[in-house]
Structure formats: structure tokens, C-alpha cells
Amino acid sequence: MAVGILYPYIKKISLGQLPGDLVFKSENLTLFFPIVTCIIISVVLTILFNLFK
């Protein structure tokens, strides 16, 4: 949910446009599923939390 809220800022650093992030566009609707971006953020946060445990 946080990635969805912060998407405009994440897009500026090209983090939300990785291969594997799914975007479905139609005439009136755009759905964005940042699967790979979420995995990368999860791995980085896991490493950081384990370092500062």
C-alpha cells in the first residue's frame, strides 16, 4: 500500500518501471502492480532491519 501511495516519487527514480512490474491500461482505467519493485524493497528492508537488530 505504501508503494502505491509513494508511486509518483518512486517513478521519478525509475524504481516503479522494472521488468516484471505489471501495468494494465484501458480507456478509463490503469492498474499498476509493482511486483518486482515490492520484492526489491522487501529484500532491502529485511537486510536493513537485520543489520540494526
Secondary structure, 3 states (H helix, E strand, C coil): CHHHHCHHHHHHCCHHHCCCCEEEECCCCEEEECHHHHHHHHHHHHHHHHHCC
